Amino acid sequence: MGTIHVLEILHGPRAGETAVLDPSHGLVVGRSSDTDLRLPEDAASRKHARFYHRRGYPWVVDVGSRSGVWVEGRRVERQRLVPGDRIAIGAHLLRLSVREEVTETTGGRAVTTPGPLGGSEDTGSGRSMRGSLEDIPLVDVLQWLATSRKTGTLNVRNEDGSRAGRLSLRNGQVFHAAIEGRSTLDPEKALLRMMRWKKGIFELDGAVDESVEDRIQTSLEHMLMEAARQEDELAVLTSKHELPSEEDELTIVADAKARWRDLAPEELDLLQAIYAHRTWREVLDRSEVSDLDATRTLVKLTKAGLVAWS
């Protein structure tokens, strides 16, 4: 008995169903009744995407959809898939998995599996959508909310409640973000920070606070791409350099050989922030530049012997 690729529908009107990827025929997904997997909702195009096998590997291709095909939070035209990949199509979020066998299939069409997958509940049935970031990263949750044009407040927190944040959405677009205990944090920076959270619980509340004044103007698509870029580059910096923790206190080395007059403006700005706020968390929160740019500058100042921490 061999293995077979299966699409699990995690969120959307058909949450909890599966569809088998037949290697010989492929699978067309869309709103039309003549597709292999019909997604009956307006966010999906009539024929939205096609899944198929090539040289033994599963692929997905956008066949001219309006809202696009998103794999792991990034829009793709054609993409080779690996087990565990999450694919956003319209208001549905799917996950590719491998199984030993699948029963109760009819011509490769979706069949119902017991209960919702991924420990979450679907908003399409009127219940609150919630789940684990370890099962569904925040980038995929936000992409699904965008394609399904949801309005509400997405609350994200650690399981022990030690870290919490909220994202306010209107028609799928995030217009405000805040992290508890970080009142000085710019909402765009708060959103980018939360995108790096790998563990925790998310839950969508239908209520939304429209009274916030400091709003995110950047499109969600751009924010998702920027979050991925910053996360990748921060990972490289972390692998190459010793960096302070958020609670470490930074100090300016008074007898450093480097001359301040030779420093770039961004380096002087960071030194001033360190002098005023001390901990790396406060410096990052109050800095006018991104966490990535602040970290790059800190590496330069550390190499010059101007900054230390404990």
Disulfide bonds with the S-S distance in Angstrom:
none
